[in-house]
Every structure is written in structure tokens, then in C-alpha cells.
Amino acid sequence: MEFITKSARETQKLGRKVAADLVKKTPTVIALTGNLGSGKTTFVQGFARGLGIKKKIISPTFILMRTYKAKKRKMLYHLDLYRLESNFKEEIENLGVKDIWKEKKNILVIEWAEKIKDILPEGTSWIKFEYLPDDQRKIIIE
């Protein structure tokens, strides 16, 4: 499905809707791809709200991963691979990411997921972001 959002608020609203739809399956891994400024973190902010998370959601670019407690004892892990330039498999092992995506109560959202595409579990949901003119975003959910 393809969506065009015309503001950050619309991108967050779509994130809230996707949270309701995608979290029905467990465990859940959501892979986000797109250039800088294409709306990935803004989407995750709405997604987190859709899970009932009230805490402020900020990009984990410098620390790689943030964790949030969601409704129904679920956990949201927000991973950002932007700063990783090599040794992807080793870094994923060191972070314990494989253990995270195996746990049924966890939801793992990964920005820059194309860097580890070959090791993501079967059933990963892919969402592509593209910056368009006039502050619009094209968001494709596969």
C-alpha cells in the first residue's frame, strides 16, 4: 500500500494506524528504509503513540537503540543503524537484536534496516519512505 502524507502530523497519524494493524502478529519486526529526512523517526513517534507509549520518542542515532514499555506488557525497541558502517552482523549480535526479535512480547522497529536485510527474520514488515516536494512523504508498506 502506498500513502502520501503532507505533514509530520499526517506521518505520525499513519504511524498510529500501522501500529494497530501490524502488532497483531508476534513477534513483530518492522524494517524502515529511506533517506535522511524522509520521515522514519516521525513515523516511529506516531507508531509509539499507537502502542500507548506516552514518553517522548527521539531518534536513537547516537546510542543505536532505545526501549519503551507499551500496553499489554509489550516492549518497543527502536533501533537506528545509520551510524553503523561495517561489521553489521557482529554489531547486531553484540546488541542482542536476534534475541529481541525472537521474544513474543517485543516489537522491533529498525531504521536503516537495509543494512541488515540478509539477516532479518522471515515475516519482517518493510516500510519505505521517500521525501517529496512541499514537505510531503511517500510511504510504501509492503
Residue pairs with C-beta under 8 A, 6 or more apart in sequence:
1 140
1 141
2 138
2 139
2 140
2 141
3 14
3 138
3 139
3 140
3 141
4 132
4 136
4 137
4 138
4 139
5 11
5 13
5 14
5 39
5 136
5 137
5 139
6 134
6 135
6 136
7 135
8 39
8 42
11 39
11 42
11 43
11 46
11 137
11 139
12 42
12 43
12 45
12 46
12 49
13 46
14 43
14 46
14 139
15 42
15 43
15 44
15 45
15 46
15 47
15 48
15 49
15 50
16 46
16 47
16 49
16 50
17 50
18 43
18 47
18 50
18 127
18 141
19 46
19 47
19 48
19 49
19 50
19 51
20 50
22 28
22 30
22 125
23 51
23 74
23 107
25 123
26 104
26 105
27 101
27 102
27 103
27 104
27 105
27 106
27 107
27 108
27 121
28 106
28 107
28 108
28 125
29 101
29 108
29 110
29 120
29 121
29 123
29 124
29 125
30 47
30 107
30 108
30 109
30 110
30 124
30 125
30 127
31 110
31 113
31 114
31 117
31 120
31 124
31 125
31 126
31 127
32 40
32 43
32 44
32 109
32 110
32 111
32 112
32 113
32 127
32 128
32 129
33 112
33 113
33 114
33 126
33 127
33 128
33 129
34 40
34 128
34 129
34 130
34 131
35 129
35 130
35 131
36 82
37 131
38 129
38 130
38 131
38 137
39 129
39 131
39 137
39 139
40 111
40 129
41 57
41 58
41 59
41 80
41 111
43 127
43 129
43 139
44 57
44 78
44 109
44 111
45 57
47 76
47 109
48 55
48 57
48 68
48 70
48 76
48 78
51 68
51 70
51 71
51 74
51 76
51 107
52 70
52 71
53 68
53 69
53 70
53 76
55 68
57 66
57 68
57 78
58 66
59 80
59 111
60 66
60 78
60 79
60 80
61 80
61 82
61 83
62 83
64 79
64 80
64 81
64 83
64 84
64 91
64 95
65 77
65 78
65 79
65 80
65 95
65 97
66 77
66 78
67 75
67 76
67 77
67 78
68 75
68 76
68 78
69 75
69 76
70 76
70 107
73 105
74 105
74 106
74 107
75 103
75 105
75 106
75 107
76 106
76 107
76 109
77 97
77 100
77 106
77 107
77 108
77 109
78 109
78 111
79 95
79 97
79 108
79 109
79 110
79 111
80 110
80 111
80 112
81 88
81 110
81 111
81 112
81 113
81 115
81 116
82 111
82 112
84 91
84 112
84 115
88 115
88 116
88 119
89 116
89 119
92 98
92 116
92 119
97 108
98 119
100 106
100 108
101 108
101 121
110 116
110 120
113 120
113 124
113 126
125 141
125 142
126 141
126 142
127 139
127 140
127 141
127 142
128 139
128 140
128 142
129 137
129 138
129 139
130 137
130 138
130 139
130 140
131 137
132 138
